[in-house]
Amino acid sequence: MDFGLATELYPDEYRYQTEHYSPNDNPLDLVQVIQQLHASLDPRTVFACYGKVLGQHLPIQGVRLSYGEHKLSWGKRYGISVKRQLICAGMPLTIQYQLLTPLTPSQTSNLKEIEPLLLQPLLNAMQYQEMSMQAMFDSLTGLGNRHYYSQSLSNATARAHRKQGSVALIVLDLDNFKQLNDKFGHKCGDYILKEFGDIIRATIRNTDQAFRIGGDEFVIIVQGNIHAAGLLCERIVSAINQHSSFTQFGVSCSLGAAESHDTIEAEQLYELADKALYQAKAAGRNCYKLSQNQLV
């Protein structure tokens, strides 16, 4: 599932293939190294730059890093393994180097000079990544938020206008959710919302995007036509009905879907899907309806 960050979806590894090592006679310019490491706010890019600098001056062909939940990798995974531990913002940071040959004393000295220069730019990039995630994703469900949804839907409909594939929108919310909150409290309501977000995330494809845009209202941008959206709706309704907590609390889900065409803008697409949602509510809930792409 694509949540849309260019760095969204940060994978654990960012490989940069090393060239054959040859000793670099140029003196180590620490100021230039600092400038290079501060040139990006993507943790993977910062770490790749670090690996490239090492590879230019030392017989290092690969390096891996572990810092809390962050794991980064550059270069190759074989060679003489040397592990070192640093402290970054009060937390242990482990770096494992893969060497072509053992380091000489002068090379070890160079490594000790370069190594601390990584910490601040990497920490800055990780903090920026975290803030970017918070600005774009709902803290309870982990799905995209309303602001991110607006940007993503505009981009998706623009692609459809350029004939770069079909795009459909599903609007969905929970049936009887207000009664659940009134009877069992908001803590129980939050649990159901989180479980609903997990079901959506597990059901959609990697090419689709899911968002919580307020309360118990969710939307899914489907990379496909109205029929693909209908199949996704079926899977979600089935998953909800098989979930013990939703059955226990008497909560179900209603959905409406619409497909984008050349003349339909993002706001109109939402209106069509929302209208189909209310048709599903009127039909008895716990079901979905597909729009005929006609506004009234």
Backbone torsions as a table, in degrees:
resi	resn	phi	psi	omega
1	MET	NA	130.9	-175.1
2	ASP	-98.7	115.8	175.0
3	PHE	-92.2	2.3	165.6
4	GLY	89.4	-9.9	175.8
5	LEU	-68.3	135.8	-179.6
6	ALA	-64.3	-33.3	-179.3
7	THR	-96.7	NA	NA
8	GLU	NA	10.8	157.4
9	LEU	-172.6	68.6	-171.9
10	TYR	-50.9	107.7	173.8
11	PRO	-70.1	164.7	-178.9
12	ASP	-68.1	-27.4	-173.3
13	GLU	-123.0	145.7	175.3
14	TYR	-136.2	95.6	-170.6
15	ARG	-86.3	138.0	172.8
16	TYR	-128.8	112.0	-174.6
17	GLN	-73.0	127.5	-178.5
18	THR	-75.8	153.0	170.0
19	GLU	-90.0	170.2	177.4
20	HIS	-62.6	131.6	-176.8
21	TYR	-70.7	134.3	170.1
22	SER	-138.5	136.6	-176.2
23	PRO	-54.0	135.2	180.0
24	ASN	-99.0	115.7	-177.7
25	ASP	-78.1	-14.1	-179.9
26	ASN	-68.8	138.1	179.2
27	PRO	-64.6	150.3	-179.7
28	LEU	-70.5	118.1	179.8
29	ASP	-98.7	97.6	-174.7
30	LEU	-67.3	-31.8	178.4
31	VAL	-64.8	-42.5	178.1
32	GLN	-64.9	-39.0	177.5
33	VAL	-60.9	-45.2	178.9
34	ILE	-59.7	-45.2	179.7
35	GLN	-61.1	-41.7	-179.8
36	GLN	-65.1	-42.3	-177.4
37	LEU	-70.1	-26.5	180.0
38	HIS	-90.8	5.6	-173.5
39	ALA	-80.3	-11.2	-176.7
40	SER	-136.5	154.2	173.7
41	LEU	-112.0	19.7	172.2
42	ASP	-100.3	118.1	-178.2
43	PRO	-54.9	-37.2	-179.8
44	ARG	-64.8	-41.1	-179.0
45	THR	-68.7	-40.8	177.0
46	VAL	-59.3	-44.8	-177.6
47	PHE	-69.8	-37.1	176.2
48	ALA	-63.5	-38.5	177.0
49	CYS	-63.6	-41.4	177.1
50	TYR	-59.6	-46.6	179.0
51	GLY	-62.0	-40.4	-179.4
52	LYS	-65.1	-41.2	178.0
53	VAL	-61.7	-45.4	179.1
54	LEU	-59.7	-44.3	-177.8
55	GLY	-64.1	-22.8	179.6
56	GLN	-80.5	-24.7	-173.0
57	HIS	-117.6	-16.2	-174.7
58	LEU	-136.1	156.0	179.2
59	PRO	-77.1	54.0	179.7
60	ILE	-108.1	124.8	-177.9
61	GLN	-112.6	-0.5	178.1
62	GLY	-168.1	151.4	178.6
63	VAL	-152.1	139.7	177.2
64	ARG	-126.7	149.0	-176.1
65	LEU	-133.2	140.9	174.6
66	SER	-131.5	124.0	-178.4
67	TYR	-146.6	101.0	-175.3
68	GLY	61.7	-124.2	178.2
69	GLU	-86.2	-6.1	-176.9
70	HIS	-86.6	132.8	174.7
71	LYS	-135.7	125.0	-177.5
72	LEU	-128.3	150.2	-178.6
73	SER	-143.1	140.6	176.6
74	TRP	-138.8	138.0	172.2
75	GLY	80.1	-151.3	-172.2
76	LYS	-94.0	161.3	-173.5
77	ARG	-107.6	11.6	-179.8
78	TYR	-126.1	164.8	-176.3
79	GLY	125.3	-172.7	177.4
80	ILE	-72.5	125.2	-173.7
81	SER	-97.0	128.1	175.7
82	VAL	-129.1	125.7	-177.8
83	LYS	-111.9	134.8	178.6
84	ARG	-132.4	151.9	-179.9
85	GLN	-125.3	131.5	177.6
86	LEU	-120.2	170.9	175.0
87	ILE	-114.2	123.7	-179.9
88	CYS	-126.2	117.2	-178.9
89	ALA	53.5	39.4	176.9
90	GLY	80.8	2.4	-179.3
91	MET	-118.1	146.9	178.4
92	PRO	-68.8	138.5	177.3
93	LEU	-126.3	122.2	-177.1
94	THR	-105.6	129.7	176.5
95	ILE	-121.2	130.7	176.8
96	GLN	-117.7	121.9	-178.3
97	TYR	-100.7	144.3	173.0
98	GLN	-111.3	114.2	-172.2
99	LEU	-104.1	144.2	170.7
100	LEU	-73.7	-40.8	179.2
101	THR	-141.2	158.1	175.9
102	PRO	-59.1	148.6	-179.6
103	LEU	-76.9	138.7	172.4
104	THR	-77.3	165.9	178.0
105	PRO	-55.8	-40.1	-179.7
106	SER	-69.1	-36.5	177.3
107	GLN	-67.5	-39.0	175.8
108	THR	-61.3	-39.3	177.5
109	SER	-63.5	-41.7	177.7
110	ASN	-63.2	-42.1	179.3
111	LEU	-61.1	-42.1	-179.8
112	LYS	-66.5	-25.0	176.2
113	GLU	-77.9	-40.0	-176.7
114	ILE	-76.3	-38.6	-170.7
115	GLU	-53.7	-50.1	-177.7
116	PRO	-65.2	-20.0	-178.4
117	LEU	-69.4	-19.6	-180.0
118	LEU	-72.8	-31.5	-164.8
119	LEU	-61.4	-52.1	-174.4
120	GLN	-67.3	-48.7	178.3
121	PRO	-63.2	-34.8	178.1
122	LEU	-68.2	-42.8	177.6
123	LEU	-62.6	-42.2	177.0
124	ASN	-58.3	-44.4	-178.6
125	ALA	-66.3	-40.2	179.0
126	MET	-65.9	-40.4	178.2
127	GLN	-67.1	-39.2	176.9
128	TYR	-63.8	-41.8	177.3
129	GLN	-59.0	-44.9	-179.0
130	GLU	-63.3	-43.1	179.4
131	MET	-66.0	-37.6	177.8
132	SER	-63.3	-41.3	178.5
133	MET	-63.4	-43.0	-179.7
134	GLN	-64.5	-33.6	-178.3
135	ALA	-75.1	-18.2	-173.5
136	MET	-114.8	-12.4	-173.6
137	PHE	-126.2	147.4	178.2
138	ASP	-72.9	128.6	-173.7
139	SER	-69.2	-28.0	-177.3
140	LEU	-79.1	-47.1	-173.8
141	THR	-99.8	-18.8	-175.6
142	GLY	79.6	1.2	176.9
143	LEU	-85.7	168.0	178.1
144	GLY	-60.6	153.2	178.8
145	ASN	-96.6	-176.6	-174.9
146	ARG	-62.2	-42.3	-178.4
147	HIS	-63.3	-44.8	180.0
148	TYR	-66.9	-35.2	177.0
149	TYR	-61.1	-45.5	-178.2
150	SER	-59.4	-44.3	178.4
151	GLN	-63.9	-45.0	-174.9
152	SER	-67.6	-39.7	-179.5
153	LEU	-67.8	-39.8	176.8
154	SER	-60.6	-42.5	178.5
155	ASN	-65.3	-40.3	-177.7
156	ALA	-67.3	-44.1	179.5
157	THR	-67.7	-34.0	176.4
158	ALA	-63.0	-39.6	176.9
159	ARG	-64.0	-39.8	179.2
160	ALA	-64.5	-38.2	178.7
161	HIS	-64.6	-30.6	-179.9
162	ARG	-87.3	10.2	178.1
163	LYS	63.6	35.1	-179.7
164	GLN	-101.1	31.3	178.4
165	GLY	119.6	158.6	178.8
166	SER	-81.6	147.7	177.6
167	VAL	-135.3	132.3	176.2
168	ALA	-126.1	159.2	-179.8
169	LEU	-126.0	133.3	174.0
170	ILE	-112.6	128.1	172.2
171	VAL	-109.0	130.6	-175.9
172	LEU	-144.3	146.4	172.2
173	ASP	-145.5	172.2	-175.2
174	LEU	-90.5	135.5	175.0
175	ASP	-82.3	137.2	176.2
176	ASN	67.2	23.6	-177.7
177	PHE	-71.4	-37.4	179.2
178	LYS	-62.2	-42.9	179.1
179	GLN	-62.9	-36.0	177.0
180	LEU	-61.7	-48.0	179.5
181	ASN	-61.8	-43.2	-178.0
182	ASP	-64.3	-37.0	-174.5
183	LYS	-86.3	-41.8	-172.5
184	PHE	-111.5	-7.5	177.2
185	GLY	94.9	165.6	-174.3
186	HIS	-72.6	-25.3	177.2
187	LYS	-62.7	-42.3	176.7
188	CYS	-66.8	-40.2	178.2
189	GLY	-60.5	-41.6	178.1
190	ASP	-64.0	-38.0	177.9
191	TYR	-61.3	-44.7	-179.6
192	ILE	-65.2	-40.2	178.3
193	LEU	-62.1	-43.1	179.2
194	LYS	-64.2	-43.2	178.2
195	GLU	-63.1	-38.3	178.5
196	PHE	-63.5	-43.2	176.1
197	GLY	-60.3	-39.9	178.7
198	ASP	-65.0	-39.6	178.8
199	ILE	-63.4	-44.7	179.2
200	ILE	-61.2	-46.4	-178.7
201	ARG	-61.5	-38.3	-179.2
202	ALA	-75.7	-19.2	-173.3
203	THR	-93.8	-37.0	-175.2
204	ILE	-76.6	164.9	178.9
205	ARG	-86.2	167.8	-180.0
206	ASN	-62.9	-24.9	-177.8
207	THR	-84.9	-11.0	-179.1
208	ASP	-90.6	161.8	178.9
209	GLN	-128.9	136.6	-177.9
210	ALA	-122.3	145.7	-174.8
211	PHE	-142.7	148.1	165.2
212	ARG	-106.0	117.4	-173.2
213	ILE	-106.5	3.8	175.2
214	GLY	152.1	134.3	177.3
215	GLY	53.9	-121.7	178.1
216	ASP	-106.6	24.6	180.0
217	GLU	-102.1	128.9	-177.4
218	PHE	-129.1	157.0	174.6
219	VAL	-138.2	152.5	176.9
220	ILE	-131.1	126.7	172.5
221	ILE	-91.6	117.6	-174.5
222	VAL	-103.4	125.1	173.4
223	GLN	-82.3	85.4	-176.8
224	GLY	166.3	-179.8	-176.9
225	ASN	-88.6	-172.8	-176.0
226	ILE	-64.4	-30.3	179.0
227	HIS	-69.1	-39.6	175.6
228	ALA	-63.3	-39.2	177.4
229	ALA	-63.9	-39.6	179.2
230	GLY	-62.8	-41.5	178.0
231	LEU	-63.4	-39.0	178.1
232	LEU	-66.1	-41.0	176.9
233	CYS	-59.0	-43.2	179.1
234	GLU	-59.8	-43.0	-178.8
235	ARG	-65.1	-38.7	-179.0
236	ILE	-68.2	-46.0	178.5
237	VAL	-59.3	-43.5	179.6
238	SER	-63.0	-43.1	-179.4
239	ALA	-64.8	-39.3	178.7
240	ILE	-64.2	-44.6	-177.3
241	ASN	-69.1	-18.9	178.6
242	GLN	-96.7	-0.8	-177.4
243	HIS	-90.0	123.5	-173.0
244	SER	-61.3	-37.7	-178.0
245	SER	-68.2	-39.0	178.9
246	PHE	-67.6	-38.6	176.3
247	THR	-65.8	-42.3	-178.3
248	GLN	-61.2	-42.5	-176.0
249	PHE	-94.8	3.2	176.7
250	GLY	68.4	33.6	-178.6
251	VAL	-106.5	133.5	176.0
252	SER	-129.2	-166.2	-174.8
253	CYS	-140.5	138.1	172.8
254	SER	-117.1	143.9	-174.7
255	LEU	-137.7	149.4	172.2
256	GLY	-135.1	142.5	-175.9
257	ALA	-134.3	147.9	176.6
258	ALA	-144.4	154.5	-179.6
259	GLU	-110.5	141.3	-180.0
260	SER	-79.7	144.6	173.7
261	HIS	-132.6	177.4	-174.2
262	ASP	-54.1	-38.2	-172.4
263	THR	-94.6	0.7	-175.9
264	ILE	-101.0	124.1	176.1
265	GLU	-89.1	172.5	-174.9
266	ALA	-58.3	-45.0	-178.2
267	GLU	-64.4	-40.1	178.7
268	GLN	-66.4	-38.0	179.0
269	LEU	-61.8	-41.0	177.3
270	TYR	-63.3	-42.9	-179.4
271	GLU	-61.0	-39.5	179.3
272	LEU	-65.4	-46.0	179.8
273	ALA	-66.7	-37.4	179.7
274	ASP	-66.9	-38.4	176.4
275	LYS	-62.7	-41.4	177.2
276	ALA	-64.4	-35.1	176.4
277	LEU	-60.0	-45.7	-179.6
278	TYR	-67.8	-28.0	172.9
279	GLN	-65.4	-37.5	176.5
280	ALA	-66.5	-39.3	176.6
281	LYS	-61.5	-44.5	-178.3
282	ALA	-67.2	-25.2	-178.6
283	ALA	-83.1	1.9	176.6
284	GLY	118.2	0.5	178.6
285	ARG	68.6	177.6	-178.4
286	ASN	55.4	40.9	-179.6
287	CYS	-158.5	-177.5	177.9
288	TYR	-135.8	156.6	175.5
289	LYS	-132.5	147.0	179.3
290	LEU	-105.9	132.3	-179.8
291	SER	-73.2	150.0	173.5
292	GLN	-92.2	9.9	177.8
293	ASN	59.8	45.2	175.8
294	GLN	-133.2	120.9	176.6
295	LEU	-84.2	146.7	176.1
296	VAL	-108.0	NA	NA
